Amino acid sequence: MKLHEVRKQISTPLGAPAYPVGPYYFRNREYLNILYRTDMDALRRVVPEPLEIDEPLVKFEVMYMPDVTGLGAYTESGQLIPVSFNGEKGEYQHAMYVDNLPAIAAGREISAYPKKLGSPKLYIDSDTLVGTLDYGSLRVATATMGYKHQALDQEQARQEICKPTFMLKIVPDYDGTQKVCRLMRTQIKNPTIHGAWTAPARLQLFAHALAPLADLPVLEVVSASHIVTDLGLSMPDVVYDYLAKQ
């Protein structure tokens, strides 16, 4: 392969890259979101400056994506923390667990999504919407919600999905120091909402050393939503460079 051909590659191995060129479009992306109250001190230990915490809240989410251009079908789960940055309210993407290698590789390398390998599931059990997350062979989260009990206003659902999202992009150098350390911002725009609902919900988190969701304990479930949508992802922008400020 010639030098100019190598420069055109987006990933390795050459000839069979870990993920295809985007953009990626999601059809019938299904969310189970549970917003819960947690311990403020626990939040302060994991939310990086200069992000600010307004309330001790966390959103646990499970997303089933059956039709993603280039990436196929996969499920994702994780935690987002409501924050503000320079007066703008949004969510800090704390951790994500994904069952699809191209989605993990593309999300980490191109963007800054904090993705690890996990086994999330979203399914209907009789009259209940169930979201689970396993890490290896162990259960680390179980979420339940009544199935389509009450319609949720579509504009409210759109606002929930379209909140700005902040993420850390960290790339180490060969000597172990940070080569890149940036706070990134992205935002979903113009989703097509197919349906949105709310209902009673519960969430259980189980302690695990390498999937420590339970370090942000569930003190009270505040609200829950079930949303089905089509959408595309926007490329993230750099909003703060940690290395430039040293």
Backbone as numpy.savetxt, mean C-alpha at the origin, in Angstrom:
# Nx Ny Nz CAx CAy CAz Cx Cy Cz
25.01 -8.39 -26.20 24.16 -7.20 -26.20 25.05 -5.95 -26.20
24.79 -5.02 -27.11 25.60 -3.82 -27.27 25.35 -2.85 -26.10
26.30 -1.92 -25.93 26.19 -0.95 -24.84 24.89 -0.16 -24.90
24.53 0.31 -26.09 23.32 1.11 -26.21 22.07 0.29 -25.92
22.15 -1.03 -26.15 21.01 -1.89 -25.85 20.89 -2.11 -24.35
22.03 -2.25 -23.66 22.02 -2.42 -22.21 21.39 -1.19 -21.55
21.70 0.00 -22.07 21.19 1.24 -21.48 19.67 1.35 -21.59
19.07 0.60 -22.48 17.62 0.66 -22.68 16.86 -0.27 -21.74
17.58 -1.17 -21.07 16.91 -2.16 -20.23 16.42 -1.51 -18.94
15.27 -1.97 -18.44 14.73 -1.43 -17.19 14.96 -2.35 -16.01
15.34 -3.61 -16.27 15.51 -4.57 -15.19 16.32 -5.75 -15.69
16.79 -6.56 -14.76 17.45 -7.81 -15.10 16.55 -8.98 -14.69
16.79 -10.21 -15.17 17.85 -10.60 -16.11 17.58 -10.12 -17.53
18.64 -9.87 -18.28 18.49 -9.42 -19.66 17.77 -10.50 -20.47
16.81 -10.07 -21.23 16.02 -11.00 -22.03 14.79 -11.53 -21.33
14.75 -11.40 -20.01 13.59 -11.85 -19.23 13.50 -11.00 -17.98
13.21 -9.69 -18.12 13.23 -8.78 -16.96 12.19 -9.16 -15.92
12.43 -8.68 -14.69 11.56 -9.04 -13.56 10.17 -8.46 -13.70
10.02 -7.39 -14.49 8.71 -6.76 -14.69 8.72 -6.03 -16.02
7.55 -5.86 -16.63 7.47 -5.19 -17.92 7.40 -3.67 -17.76
7.57 -2.99 -18.88 7.46 -1.54 -18.90 6.00 -1.14 -18.64
5.80 -0.14 -17.76 4.46 0.40 -17.50 4.06 1.37 -18.59
2.98 2.13 -18.39 2.20 2.23 -17.15 1.30 1.02 -16.93
0.87 0.85 -15.70 0.03 -0.28 -15.31 -1.38 0.23 -15.02
-2.36 -0.48 -15.58 -3.75 -0.10 -15.36 -4.47 -1.24 -14.67
-5.31 -0.89 -13.67 -5.98 -1.86 -12.81 -7.48 -1.85 -13.11
-8.02 -2.99 -13.45 -9.46 -3.13 -13.67 -10.07 -3.97 -12.54
-11.21 -3.50 -12.04 -11.91 -4.19 -10.95 -11.02 -4.41 -9.73
-10.26 -3.38 -9.39 -9.44 -3.41 -8.18 -10.37 -3.28 -6.97
-10.25 -4.23 -6.05 -11.19 -4.33 -4.93 -10.47 -4.07 -3.61
-10.99 -3.11 -2.85 -10.39 -2.72 -1.58 -11.25 -3.17 -0.40
-10.60 -3.65 0.65 -11.18 -3.72 1.99 -10.32 -2.83 2.87
-10.88 -1.74 3.36 -10.15 -0.78 4.19 -10.77 -0.71 5.58
-9.94 -0.81 6.60 -10.40 -0.64 7.97 -9.54 0.42 8.64
-10.16 1.51 9.05 -9.47 2.58 9.76 -9.62 2.32 11.26
-8.49 2.33 11.96 -8.57 2.04 13.40 -7.69 2.99 14.20
-8.04 3.11 15.48 -7.29 3.95 16.39 -6.20 3.10 17.06
-5.00 3.71 17.21 -3.87 2.97 17.77 -3.15 3.83 18.80
-1.97 3.38 19.20 -1.18 4.06 20.22 -0.29 5.13 19.57
-0.37 6.35 20.05 0.37 7.45 19.45 1.88 7.25 19.56
2.36 6.75 20.69 3.79 6.52 20.84 4.30 5.48 19.83
3.49 4.48 19.56 3.88 3.47 18.58 3.99 4.09 17.18
3.08 5.01 16.87 3.15 5.70 15.58 4.41 6.56 15.47
4.73 7.26 16.52 5.90 8.14 16.50 7.19 7.37 16.23
7.22 6.09 16.60 8.43 5.29 16.40 8.62 4.89 14.94
7.57 4.94 14.13 7.70 4.43 12.75 7.44 5.48 11.67
6.85 6.60 12.00 6.58 7.63 10.99 7.79 8.56 10.88
8.40 8.66 9.71 9.63 9.45 9.58 9.34 10.95 9.48
10.20 11.75 10.10 10.17 13.18 9.84 10.54 13.41 8.37
10.05 14.46 7.73 9.29 15.59 8.28 7.76 15.39 8.26
7.29 14.14 8.07 5.85 13.89 8.14 5.36 14.13 9.56
4.13 14.62 9.67 3.55 14.91 10.97 2.30 14.07 11.17
2.11 13.60 12.41 0.95 12.78 12.76 -0.10 13.69 13.38
-1.31 13.65 12.84 -2.39 14.46 13.37 -3.21 13.72 14.43
-3.51 12.46 14.15 -4.29 11.63 15.06 -3.69 10.23 15.10
-3.89 9.48 16.18 -3.33 8.13 16.28 -4.18 7.11 15.51
-4.14 7.20 14.18 -4.96 6.37 13.31 -4.09 5.57 12.35
-4.59 4.40 11.96 -3.95 3.54 10.96 -5.03 2.98 10.06
-4.72 2.85 8.78 -5.63 2.16 7.86 -5.01 0.83 7.45
-5.71 -0.25 7.77 -5.31 -1.57 7.28 -6.09 -1.84 6.00
-5.40 -2.29 4.96 -6.07 -2.52 3.69 -5.68 -3.87 3.10
-6.62 -4.46 2.39 -6.37 -5.62 1.55 -6.93 -5.27 0.18
-6.13 -5.46 -0.86 -6.55 -5.15 -2.22 -6.40 -6.39 -3.10
-7.50 -6.76 -3.75 -7.45 -7.85 -4.74 -7.48 -7.22 -6.12
-6.49 -7.56 -6.94 -6.35 -6.97 -8.28 -6.35 -8.09 -9.31
-7.52 -8.41 -9.88 -7.62 -9.56 -10.77 -7.16 -9.30 -12.20
-6.93 -8.03 -12.57 -6.64 -7.70 -13.97 -5.74 -6.47 -14.02
-4.43 -6.69 -14.07 -3.46 -5.59 -14.09 -2.60 -5.74 -15.34
-2.61 -4.73 -16.18 -1.83 -4.81 -17.42 -0.36 -5.05 -17.10
0.19 -6.08 -17.71 1.60 -6.39 -17.56 1.96 -7.19 -16.33
1.16 -7.11 -15.28 1.50 -7.76 -14.01 0.62 -8.95 -13.69
-0.55 -9.07 -14.35 -1.42 -10.21 -14.13 -2.41 -9.98 -13.01
-2.53 -10.95 -12.12 -3.46 -10.88 -11.00 -2.68 -11.07 -9.71
-3.02 -10.26 -8.70 -2.36 -10.43 -7.41 -3.16 -9.76 -6.30
-2.73 -10.03 -5.06 -3.36 -9.45 -3.88 -2.29 -8.79 -3.03
-2.69 -7.72 -2.36 -1.76 -6.88 -1.62 -2.40 -6.49 -0.30
-1.60 -6.35 0.75 -2.13 -5.94 2.04 -1.09 -5.11 2.76
-1.55 -4.22 3.65 -0.59 -3.43 4.40 -1.24 -2.39 5.29
-0.42 -1.47 5.75 -0.87 -0.42 6.65 -0.47 0.95 6.11
-1.40 1.90 6.18 -1.14 3.29 5.87 -1.48 4.13 7.08
-0.74 5.21 7.27 -0.90 6.05 8.45 -1.26 7.47 8.01
-2.40 8.00 8.44 -2.75 9.39 8.09 -1.70 10.36 8.64
-1.20 11.22 7.75 -0.16 12.18 8.11 -0.43 13.50 7.38
0.42 14.48 7.65 0.42 15.71 6.87 1.86 16.11 6.56
2.03 16.79 5.42 3.34 17.26 4.99 3.18 18.65 4.40
3.81 19.63 5.01 3.70 21.02 4.56 2.24 21.45 4.46
1.43 21.00 5.41 0.02 21.39 5.45 -0.90 20.53 4.61
-0.37 19.63 3.79 -1.20 18.75 2.96 -1.43 17.44 3.68
-2.69 17.05 3.79 -3.04 15.79 4.45 -2.93 14.64 3.45
-2.43 13.53 3.92 -2.29 12.35 3.09 -2.08 11.13 3.95
-1.45 10.10 3.37 -1.20 8.85 4.08 0.24 8.41 3.83
0.88 7.95 4.89 2.22 7.38 4.78 2.10 5.87 4.58
2.71 5.37 3.51 2.66 3.95 3.21 3.70 3.24 4.07
3.23 2.63 5.15 4.13 2.06 6.15 4.69 0.71 5.73
3.85 -0.19 5.25 4.29 -1.53 4.89 3.28 -2.17 3.95
3.79 -3.00 3.02 2.92 -3.69 2.06 3.43 -5.13 1.90
2.49 -6.06 1.80 2.82 -7.47 1.63 2.08 -7.97 0.39
2.83 -8.57 -0.55 2.34 -8.83 -1.90 2.69 -10.26 -2.31
1.82 -10.88 -3.11 2.04 -12.27 -3.52 2.46 -12.40 -4.98
3.07 -11.35 -5.55 3.39 -11.34 -6.98 4.75 -10.68 -7.16
5.74 -11.42 -7.69 7.10 -10.89 -7.81 7.20 -9.68 -8.73
6.61 -9.67 -9.94 6.71 -8.46 -10.77 6.16 -7.22 -10.07
5.06 -7.38 -9.32 4.49 -6.23 -8.61 5.42 -5.76 -7.50
6.09 -6.69 -6.82 7.05 -6.31 -5.79 8.24 -5.58 -6.40
8.81 -6.18 -7.45 10.01 -5.60 -8.05 9.73 -4.24 -8.66
8.66 -4.12 -9.43 8.34 -2.84 -10.07 8.00 -1.79 -9.04
7.24 -2.18 -8.02 6.84 -1.21 -7.00 8.01 -0.68 -6.20
9.01 -1.52 -5.91 10.17 -1.08 -5.12 11.17 -0.32 -5.99
11.46 -0.84 -7.18 12.53 -0.28 -7.98 12.12 1.01 -8.70
10.96 1.00 -9.34 10.53 2.18 -10.09 9.99 3.24 -9.15
9.19 2.83 -8.22 8.57 3.79 -7.30 9.26 3.71 -5.95
8.49 3.64 -4.89 9.10 3.54 -3.55 8.18 2.76 -2.62
7.34 1.91 -3.18 6.40 1.17 -2.34 7.15 0.16 -1.48
6.89 0.13 -0.16 7.63 -0.74 0.76 7.10 -2.18 0.74
7.35 -2.87 -0.38 6.73 -4.17 -0.60 7.64 -5.31 -0.17
7.01 -6.29 0.50 7.65 -7.54 0.86 6.76 -8.69 0.40
7.36 -9.89 0.33 6.59 -11.06 -0.05 5.68 -11.48 1.10
4.42 -11.69 0.80 3.44 -12.18 1.77 2.33 -12.91 1.05
1.34 -13.38 1.82 0.22 -14.12 1.24 -1.10 -13.54 1.72
-1.52 -12.41 1.14 -2.82 -11.84 1.49 -3.95 -12.48 0.68
-5.15 -12.46 1.23 -6.34 -12.98 0.55 -7.52 -12.05 0.83
-8.41 -11.94 -0.15 -9.67 -11.22 0.01 -10.76 -12.07 -0.59
-11.78 -12.41 0.21 -12.81 -13.32 -0.28 -14.10 -13.11 0.51
-15.18 -13.70 0.01 -16.49 -13.63 0.66 -16.74 -14.95 1.37
-17.07 -14.88 2.64 -17.42 -16.04 3.44 -18.87 -15.88 3.89
-19.80 -16.49 3.16 -21.23 -16.35 3.43 -21.63 -14.88 3.32
-21.93 -14.22 4.43 -22.36 -12.82 4.40 -21.26 -11.85 4.86
-20.00 -12.33 4.82 -18.89 -11.56 5.37 -17.78 -11.39 4.34
-17.28 -10.18 4.20 -16.07 -9.93 3.42 -14.88 -10.14 4.34
-13.95 -10.99 3.92 -12.82 -11.39 4.76 -11.51 -11.02 4.07
-10.63 -10.38 4.81 -9.27 -10.13 4.35 -8.28 -10.73 5.32
-7.33 -11.49 4.81 -6.32 -12.10 5.68 -4.93 -11.81 5.12
-3.95 -11.88 6.01 -2.55 -11.77 5.61 -1.74 -12.81 6.36
-1.06 -13.67 5.61 -0.12 -14.64 6.17 1.29 -14.24 5.77
2.23 -14.42 6.69 3.64 -14.23 6.39 4.30 -15.58 6.58
4.75 -16.17 5.47 5.16 -17.57 5.54 3.95 -18.41 5.86
4.05 -19.25 6.87 2.94 -20.13 7.25 2.08 -19.57 8.37
2.40 -18.34 8.84 1.73 -17.81 10.02 0.77 -16.67 9.67
-0.38 -16.67 10.30 -1.37 -15.60 10.16 -0.92 -14.38 10.95
-0.91 -13.21 10.29 -0.55 -11.97 10.99 -1.70 -10.96 11.01
-2.76 -11.17 10.20 -3.90 -10.26 10.23 -5.15 -10.96 9.72
-6.28 -10.68 10.37 -7.60 -11.13 9.92 -8.57 -9.98 10.06
-9.18 -9.59 8.93 -10.16 -8.51 8.91 -11.50 -9.06 8.43
-12.59 -8.65 9.09 -13.92 -9.06 8.67 -14.82 -7.83 8.58
-15.73 -7.88 7.62 -16.65 -6.76 7.40 -17.95 -7.31 6.81
-19.08 -6.78 7.25 -20.34 -7.18 6.65 -20.34 -6.91 5.15
-20.90 -7.83 4.38 -20.82 -7.72 2.91 -21.90 -6.80 2.36
-21.49 -5.63 1.87 -22.36 -4.68 1.16 -23.61 -4.33 1.97
-23.42 -3.99 3.24 -24.56 -3.64 4.09 -25.19 -2.31 3.70
-24.36 -1.31 3.43 -24.87 0.04 3.19 -24.01 0.71 2.12
-24.68 1.32 1.14 -23.95 2.00 0.08 -23.17 3.18 0.65
-21.95 3.34 0.15 -21.09 4.46 0.54 -21.12 5.48 -0.60
-21.23 6.76 -0.24 -21.24 7.81 -1.25 -20.01 7.69 -2.15
-20.21 7.72 -3.46 -19.10 7.48 -4.38 -18.05 8.59 -4.33
-18.47 9.81 -4.04 -17.49 10.88 -3.91 -16.63 10.67 -2.67
-17.24 10.17 -1.60 -16.47 9.85 -0.40 -15.48 8.72 -0.69
-15.93 7.73 -1.46 -15.03 6.63 -1.83 -13.88 7.15 -2.70
-14.19 8.04 -3.62 -13.15 8.61 -4.49 -12.13 9.38 -3.67
-12.58 10.16 -2.72 -11.66 10.93 -1.88 -10.77 10.00 -1.05
-11.34 8.89 -0.61 -10.55 7.95 0.18 -9.43 7.34 -0.64
-9.72 7.00 -1.89 -8.73 6.38 -2.76 -7.69 7.39 -3.25
-8.11 8.63 -3.42 -7.26 9.63 -4.07 -6.45 10.49 -3.09
-6.35 10.10 -1.84 -5.50 10.85 -0.92 -4.04 10.76 -1.36
-3.28 11.82 -1.22 -1.84 11.74 -1.50 -1.18 10.67 -0.63
-0.24 9.95 -1.21 0.48 8.90 -0.50 1.96 9.24 -0.45
2.54 9.15 0.74 3.96 9.43 0.93 4.69 8.12 1.22
5.90 7.99 0.64 6.67 6.76 0.77 8.15 7.09 0.88
8.91 6.20 1.48 10.36 6.35 1.55 11.02 5.54 0.44
11.91 6.18 -0.31 12.72 5.47 -1.30 14.15 5.43 -0.79
14.61 4.25 -0.41 15.96 4.07 0.12 16.71 3.08 -0.77
17.86 3.52 -1.30 18.71 2.67 -2.13 20.11 2.69 -1.53
20.63 1.54 -1.10 21.97 1.52 -0.50 23.06 1.53 -1.56
24.21 2.06 -1.19 25.40 1.98 -2.03 26.16 0.70 -1.67
27.24 0.42 -2.40 27.96 -0.83 -2.17 28.68 -0.87 -0.83
28.98 0.29 -0.25 29.66 0.31 1.04 28.68 0.28 2.21
27.39 0.12 1.93 26.39 0.03 2.99 25.78 1.36 3.37
26.30 2.46 2.85 25.70 3.76 3.11 24.50 3.97 2.19
23.74 5.00 2.47 22.59 5.30 1.63 23.03 6.07 0.39
22.68 5.53 -0.77 22.93 6.24 -2.03 21.76 7.15 -2.36
20.55 6.68 -2.05 19.32 7.46 -2.24 18.50 7.35 -0.97
18.01 8.47 -0.46 17.10 8.46 0.68 16.16 9.65 0.50
14.98 9.38 -0.01 14.06 10.44 -0.38 12.65 10.13 0.10
11.92 11.17 0.38 10.49 11.06 0.64 9.77 11.34 -0.66
8.93 10.41 -1.08 8.22 10.50 -2.35 6.74 10.74 -2.11
6.10 11.33 -3.10 4.65 11.56 -3.04 4.02 11.09 -4.34
2.93 10.37 -4.22 2.16 9.97 -5.39 0.69 10.11 -5.08
-0.15 10.05 -6.12 -1.59 10.23 -5.91 -2.35 9.59 -7.06
-3.36 8.82 -6.73 -4.26 8.25 -7.73 -5.21 9.35 -8.21
-5.41 9.41 -9.51 -6.27 10.45 -10.08 -7.32 9.80 -10.99
-8.52 10.33 -10.94 -9.61 9.96 -11.86 -9.94 8.47 -11.88
-10.14 7.83 -10.71 -10.58 6.44 -10.73 -12.04 6.34 -11.16
-12.40 5.20 -11.69 -13.80 4.89 -12.01 -14.34 4.00 -10.89
-15.30 4.52 -10.13 -15.84 3.77 -9.00 -17.01 2.91 -9.49
-16.89 1.60 -9.34 -17.97 0.69 -9.72 -18.94 0.44 -8.58
-18.47 0.57 -7.36 -19.34 0.36 -6.21 -18.57 0.62 -4.93
-19.30 1.05 -3.89 -18.66 1.33 -2.60 -19.67 1.09 -1.50
-19.21 0.47 -0.41 -20.10 0.10 0.69 -19.39 0.28 2.02
-20.18 0.33 3.08 -19.66 0.32 4.44 -20.48 -0.66 5.27
-19.92 -1.07 6.40 -20.58 -2.07 7.26 -19.77 -2.20 8.55
-20.32 -2.89 9.55 -19.52 -3.19 10.74 -18.27 -4.00 10.38
-17.18 -3.75 11.10 -15.93 -4.43 10.79 -15.14 -4.69 12.06
-14.28 -5.69 11.97 -13.36 -6.01 13.05 -12.00 -6.35 12.46
-10.94 -6.18 13.27 -9.58 -6.44 12.81 -8.77 -7.05 13.94
-8.11 -8.17 13.64 -7.18 -8.80 14.57 -5.78 -8.80 13.97
-4.80 -8.39 14.75 -3.41 -8.42 14.34 -2.63 -9.33 15.28
-1.69 -10.11 14.72 -0.94 -11.10 15.50 0.54 -10.80 15.40
1.23 -10.87 16.53 2.64 -10.48 16.60 3.51 -11.38 15.72
4.44 -10.74 14.99 5.40 -11.45 14.16 6.64 -10.59 14.06
7.82 -11.20 14.20 9.07 -10.43 14.21 9.35 -9.73 12.88
8.97 -10.36 11.75 9.31 -9.82 10.44 8.13 -9.22 9.70
6.96 -9.34 10.27 5.76 -8.69 9.73 5.03 -8.05 10.92
5.62 -6.98 11.49 5.16 -6.46 12.78 3.97 -5.52 12.69
2.91 -5.94 12.03 1.71 -5.11 11.97 1.14 -4.85 13.35
1.26 -5.84 14.23 0.69 -5.73 15.57 1.43 -4.73 16.45
2.58 -4.22 15.99 3.26 -3.16 16.73 2.44 -1.87 16.73
1.48 -1.78 15.81 0.50 -0.69 15.80 -0.84 -1.30 16.21
-1.08 -1.46 17.51 -2.21 -2.26 18.00 -3.56 -1.64 17.68
-4.56 -2.49 17.57 -5.93 -2.06 17.32 -6.59 -1.73 18.65
-6.87 -0.45 18.87 -7.57 -0.03 20.08 -9.06 0.17 19.85
-9.41 0.61 18.62 -10.82 0.85 18.28 -10.96 0.92 16.77
-11.93 0.20 16.22 -12.23 0.33 14.79 -13.08 1.58 14.60
-12.62 2.46 13.72 -13.29 3.74 13.48 -14.28 3.65 12.31
-13.86 3.03 11.21 -14.73 2.92 10.03 -14.19 1.84 9.11
-15.01 1.46 8.14 -14.60 0.45 7.17 -15.24 0.74 5.83
-14.56 0.35 4.76 -15.11 0.54 3.42 -14.72 -0.63 2.53
-15.57 -0.89 1.56 -15.36 -1.90 0.54 -15.60 -1.19 -0.79
-14.57 -1.09 -1.63 -14.63 -0.27 -2.84 -14.11 -1.09 -4.02
-14.82 -1.00 -5.15 -14.40 -1.65 -6.39 -14.22 -0.56 -7.45
-13.06 -0.56 -8.12 -12.73 0.56 -8.99 -11.79 0.14 -10.12
-11.74 0.95 -11.16 -10.69 0.90 -12.18 -9.82 2.13 -11.97
-8.50 1.97 -12.14 -7.63 3.12 -11.94 -6.25 2.88 -12.54
-5.51 3.97 -12.69 -4.10 3.93 -13.06 -3.28 4.59 -11.99
-1.99 4.27 -11.95 -1.09 4.84 -10.97 -0.26 5.95 -11.58
0.00 6.99 -10.80 0.85 8.09 -11.24 2.28 7.85 -10.76
3.24 8.33 -11.51 4.63 8.24 -11.08 4.85 9.15 -9.88
5.65 8.72 -8.90 5.88 9.53 -7.71 6.84 10.69 -7.97
6.73 11.72 -7.14 7.62 12.87 -7.18 8.42 12.94 -5.88
9.63 13.48 -5.97 10.45 13.69 -4.77 9.97 14.96 -4.07
9.65 14.85 -2.78 9.24 16.03 -2.01 10.23 16.38 -0.91
11.15 15.46 -0.60 12.15 15.76 0.43 13.34 14.83 0.22
14.55 15.39 0.19 15.77 14.60 0.01 16.54 14.62 1.32
16.59 13.49 2.02 17.23 13.42 3.32 18.74 13.66 3.22
19.37 13.19 2.15 20.80 13.33 2.02 21.20 14.76 1.67
20.37 15.46 0.94 20.68 16.83 0.56 20.62 17.76 1.75
19.91 17.38 2.81 19.73 18.25 3.97 20.84 18.09 4.99
21.73 17.11 4.80 22.78 16.88 5.78 23.83 17.99 5.71
